[in-house]
């Protein structure tokens, strides 16, 4: 089995999770990071100081101090402008690392490998397949080229698999983003659960404002805690203006703190405009919480034991927040006991070993 290079942003928490898990499974083989982003726009550094990182042209210093809508546009423009430079750096790196497997995450790095003519495995993000091809013909054209250039494409839901097939005629492989179930399950106890939490990104796609508005329409007006892996500054200001006494802006938490919060959560809420296969939803379920979601096709892929822990939200119902709370109070009286099917879908070591054995082999 060959060594592996992750071509990705080192600020991408999904990519970094895959890197560290793959390093653990493949040890003592080399698993490398090749990146153009490490620490910028106010985002916490995800890589350890001891982690060996190889650089493309690093663009951190050219970005805004905080993430914002304007900053996102500038970052995308900058990435396009420096694409020829990144192609040069990737080609140069590849000449001295030809025996490695290259895994590009997400679409920008897939495109970079395509232009560099470097053989690669691809993992696009949900919106890159489900939303963006319908908004830009140019984006769609190069997304198709990148998908077809990949030796294998890995996605995290059947919906994405179907969309990849429709776009490019490529048969993608479905593999969920796993997590440490052995840490979460011991915390899955019938203790005091009194937290209402949103754990998705703080940007318009995740409709955090609608969560706070629905809370304001409820009788109890209970406090809500916001946890998010990333935020857009102008949207964050808009959301914080909707806060009431008791609400918490917790930002990004380390895994220990995040899992502790999940063990205290009564109801987690996830109502994005578009979604693929959200790991945080599954983590909350394994921690014993109830999760309120708007319907997405990933719901149909879940084992029954996980579906039973989910309340499906109808945003047209003005009382959905209170109804979700009532459901949460009922289902969380019992511990969550995962079936073998649920464990095989969510356990990070099982999912990474499957990638190593079936994709990297």
C-alpha positions in Angstrom: 0.0 0.0 0.0 1.3 3.5 -0.9 1.8 6.5 1.2 -0.9 9.3 1.0 -0.9 13.1 0.4 -3.9 15.1 1.3 -4.2 18.1 -1.0 -6.5 20.3 1.0 -6.9 23.4 3.1 -5.4 22.8 6.6 -8.2 25.0 8.0 -10.8 22.4 6.8 -11.8 20.4 9.9 -13.2 17.5 7.9 -10.0 17.2 5.9 -7.9 17.4 9.1 -9.9 14.7 10.8 -9.4 12.5 7.8 -5.7 13.3 7.8 -5.1 12.4 11.5 -7.3 9.3 11.4 -5.6 8.1 8.2 -2.2 8.7 9.8 -3.2 6.6 12.8 -4.4 3.7 10.6 -1.5 3.8 8.2 1.3 4.3 10.7 4.2 4.1 10.2 3.6 5.0 6.6 3.9 8.6 5.5 0.7 10.6 5.4 1.4 14.2 4.3 -0.5 17.5 4.0 0.0 19.7 1.0 -1.9 23.0 1.5 -2.3 26.7 0.7 -4.1 27.6 4.0 -3.0 27.1 7.6 -4.2 29.9 9.9 -6.1 33.0 8.8 -9.4 35.0 8.9 -9.7 34.5 12.6 -10.0 30.7 12.4 -8.3 28.6 15.0 -5.3 26.6 13.9 -6.3 22.9 13.4 -2.9 21.3 12.7 -0.6 20.5 15.5 2.8 22.2 15.6 4.5 18.8 15.3 2.6 17.9 12.1 4.8 18.0 8.9 3.1 20.4 6.5 4.2 20.9 2.8 3.1 24.2 1.2 1.7 25.3 -2.1 1.7 29.1 -2.4 0.4 30.1 1.0 -2.4 32.7 0.8 -3.1 33.2 4.5 -1.4 36.6 4.6 -3.5 38.0 1.7 -6.8 37.3 3.4 -9.0 39.5 5.6 -8.5 39.4 9.4 -12.0 37.9 9.9 -14.3 35.8 7.7 -17.1 37.8 6.1 -19.2 37.8 2.9 -16.9 40.2 1.2 -13.9 38.2 2.5 -15.3 35.0 1.1 -15.7 36.6 -2.3 -12.1 38.0 -2.1 -10.7 34.5 -1.1 -12.4 32.9 -4.0 -11.1 35.5 -6.5 -7.6 35.2 -5.0 -7.7 31.4 -5.3 -8.6 31.7 -9.0 -5.9 34.3 -9.6 -3.2 32.2 -8.1 -4.3 28.9 -9.6 -1.5 28.8 -12.2 1.0 29.4 -9.4 -0.5 26.5 -7.4 -0.4 24.3 -10.4 3.3 25.0 -10.7 3.9 24.2 -7.0 1.8 21.0 -7.2 3.7 19.8 -10.3 7.0 20.5 -8.6 5.9 18.6 -5.5 4.6 15.7 -7.5 7.9 15.2 -9.3 9.6 14.2 -6.0 6.5 12.3 -4.6 5.3 10.3 -7.5 4.8 7.1 -5.5 2.1 8.7 -3.3 -1.7 8.5 -3.5 -3.1 12.0 -3.8 -6.5 12.7 -2.1 -8.0 16.1 -3.0 -10.5 17.7 -0.6 -12.7 19.5 -1.7 -13.5 20.8 -5.3 -10.8 23.6 -5.5 -8.1 21.0 -4.8 -9.7 18.5 -7.2 -9.5 21.2 -9.9 -5.9 21.9 -9.0 -5.0 18.2 -9.4 -6.9 18.1 -12.7 -5.0 21.1 -14.1 -1.7 19.7 -12.8 -2.4 16.3 -14.4 -1.7 14.6 -11.0 -3.6 11.3 -10.5 -6.0 11.8 -7.6 -8.9 10.6 -5.5 -11.7 13.2 -5.0 -13.9 14.2 -2.1 -16.2 17.1 -2.9 -18.4 18.9 -0.3 -22.2 18.7 -0.4 -23.0 22.2 -1.8 -20.3 21.8 -4.4 -22.4 19.0 -6.0 -25.9 19.8 -4.8 -26.1 23.5 -5.2 -23.3 25.3 -7.1 -23.5 23.5 -10.5 -27.0 24.9 -10.9 -25.8 28.5 -10.3 -22.8 28.7 -12.7 -22.3 27.1 -16.1 -18.5 27.6 -15.8 -18.4 26.0 -12.4 -20.4 23.1 -13.6 -18.1 22.6 -16.6 -15.0 22.3 -14.5 -16.7 20.3 -11.7 -17.5 17.7 -14.3 -14.0 17.7 -15.7 -12.6 17.3 -12.2 -14.9 14.5 -11.3 -14.1 12.6 -14.5 -10.4 13.1 -14.0 -10.4 11.5 -10.5 -9.5 7.8 -10.2 -12.2 7.5 -7.5 -14.8 9.9 -6.0 -15.9 9.6 -2.4 -19.2 11.2 -1.2 -21.0 11.1 2.1 -24.6 10.5 1.0 -26.7 8.7 -1.6 -28.1 12.0 -2.7 -24.6 13.2 -3.6 -23.8 9.9 -5.3 -26.9 10.4 -7.5 -26.0 14.0 -8.3 -22.4 13.1 -9.2 -23.8 10.4 -11.6 -26.2 12.9 -13.2 -23.5 15.5 -13.6 -20.5 13.4 -14.8 -21.7 9.8 -15.3 -19.1 8.9 -12.6 -20.1 6.3 -10.0 -19.1 7.7 -6.7 -18.5 5.7 -3.5 -20.6 6.5 -0.5 -18.7 6.7 2.8 -19.9 8.6 5.8 -17.7 11.0 7.9 -17.2 9.0 11.1 -16.5 10.1 14.6 -15.3 8.7 17.9 -18.3 6.8 19.1 -16.3 5.2 22.0 -16.0 8.7 23.6 -19.6 9.7 23.0 -21.4 6.6 24.1 -20.2 6.6 27.7 -21.5 10.2 28.0 -24.9 9.0 26.7 -26.5 8.8 30.1 -29.9 9.9 31.5 -28.5 12.8 33.4 -29.7 16.4 33.3 -30.3 17.6 29.8 -31.3 21.3 29.6 -29.3 22.7 26.6 -30.8 23.8 23.3 -28.0 24.0 20.8 -27.2 24.9 17.2 -24.0 23.3 16.0 -23.8 24.2 12.4 -21.8 26.9 10.6 -22.8 30.5 11.2 -23.7 31.5 7.7 -27.0 32.0 5.8 -27.2 28.4 4.5 -27.9 27.1 8.1 -30.7 29.5 8.8 -29.7 30.2 12.4 -32.0 33.3 12.4 -35.0 31.1 11.8 -34.1 29.1 14.9 -33.9 32.2 17.1 -37.1 33.6 15.5 -39.0 30.4 16.2 -37.8 30.4 19.8 -39.1 34.0 20.2 -42.5 32.8 19.1 -42.6 30.1 21.8 -44.1 30.6 25.2 -41.0 29.7 27.3 -38.4 31.5 25.2 -35.6 29.2 26.4 -31.9 30.2 25.9 -30.0 28.8 23.0 -26.3 28.0 22.7 -24.5 28.5 19.4 -21.5 26.4 18.5 -20.0 26.7 15.0 -16.9 25.5 13.2 -16.8 28.7 11.1 -18.7 32.0 10.8 -19.3 34.9 8.4 -18.8 38.1 10.4 -21.7 40.2 9.0 -24.1 37.3 9.4 -22.8 36.7 12.9 -23.6 40.3 13.8 -27.1 39.9 12.5 -27.6 36.7 14.6 -26.2 38.2 17.8 -28.7 41.0 17.5 -31.4 38.4 18.0 -30.0 37.2 21.3 -31.9 37.3 24.5 -30.5 37.0 28.1 -29.1 33.5 28.6 -28.2 32.8 25.0 -24.5 31.8 24.5 -22.1 32.4 21.7 -19.6 29.6 22.2 -17.9 29.7 18.8 -15.7 26.7 17.9 -15.1 24.3 20.8 -12.4 21.6 21.0 -13.7 18.1 20.8 -13.7 17.4 24.5 -15.8 20.5 25.3 -18.0 19.9 22.3 -18.8 16.3 23.4 -19.4 17.4 27.0 -21.9 20.0 25.7 -23.6 17.3 23.5 -24.0 15.1 26.6 -25.9 18.0 28.3 -28.1 18.7 25.2 -31.8 18.1 25.2 -32.4 19.4 21.7 -30.0 20.2 18.9 -31.4 22.0 15.8 -30.2 21.8 12.2 -32.4 23.4 9.5 -30.1 24.3 6.6 -31.2 25.2 3.1 -29.1 22.4 1.6 -27.3 19.5 3.4 -25.6 16.3 2.6 -24.7 14.1 5.6 -24.0 16.2 8.7 -21.7 14.6 11.2 -22.7 16.9 14.0 -26.3 15.6 13.8 -25.0 12.0 14.2 -22.7 13.0 17.0 -25.5 14.6 19.0 -27.6 11.4 18.5 -24.8 9.2 19.8 -24.4 11.6 22.8 -28.1 10.9 23.6 -29.7 14.2 22.5 -32.7 14.7 20.2 -32.1 16.5 16.9 -34.6 18.7 15.1 -33.9 18.8 11.3 -35.6 19.9 8.1 -36.1 16.9 5.8 -33.1 16.0 3.7 -32.6 12.7 1.9 -29.8 11.6 4.3 -32.6 11.0 6.8 -33.7 8.0 4.7 -30.3 6.5 4.8 -30.2 6.3 8.7 -30.8 3.2 10.7 -34.1 3.2 12.6 -32.5 3.7 16.0 -31.1 7.1 14.7 -34.3 8.2 13.0 -36.2 7.7 16.2 -34.0 10.4 17.8 -34.9 12.9 15.1 -37.8 15.4 14.9 -38.6 16.5 11.4 -39.3 20.2 11.3 -42.0 21.8 9.1 -40.9 25.5 8.9 -44.4 26.5 7.9 -45.6 25.4 11.3 -45.3 28.4 13.7 -45.1 26.1 16.7 -42.4 23.8 15.4 -39.9 24.9 18.1 -42.3 23.9 20.9 -43.3 20.6 19.2 -39.6 19.7 18.8 -39.0 20.4 22.5 -41.9 18.2 23.5 -40.6 15.4 21.3 -37.1 15.8 22.7 -38.3 15.5 26.3 -40.0 12.2 25.5 -37.2 10.5 23.5 -34.3 11.6 25.8 -35.8 9.8 28.8 -34.1 6.7 27.4 -30.5 6.1 26.5 -29.5 5.9 22.9 -28.5 2.4 22.1 -26.9 2.1 18.6 -27.4 -1.0 16.4 -24.5 -2.6 14.7 -25.6 -0.9 11.5 -25.4 2.5 13.2 -21.9 1.7 14.6 -20.6 0.6 11.2 -21.9 3.8 9.6 -20.6 6.2 12.2 -17.5 4.8 13.9 -14.5 6.7 12.6 -12.0 3.9 12.7 -14.3 1.6 10.8 -15.0 4.2 8.2 -11.4 5.2 7.7 -10.2 1.6 7.6 -12.8 1.1 4.9 -11.4 4.0 2.9 -7.8 2.7 3.4 -8.7 -0.9 2.4 -11.1 -0.2 -0.5 -10.0 3.2 -1.9 -6.2 3.4 -1.2 -5.5 -0.2 -1.9 
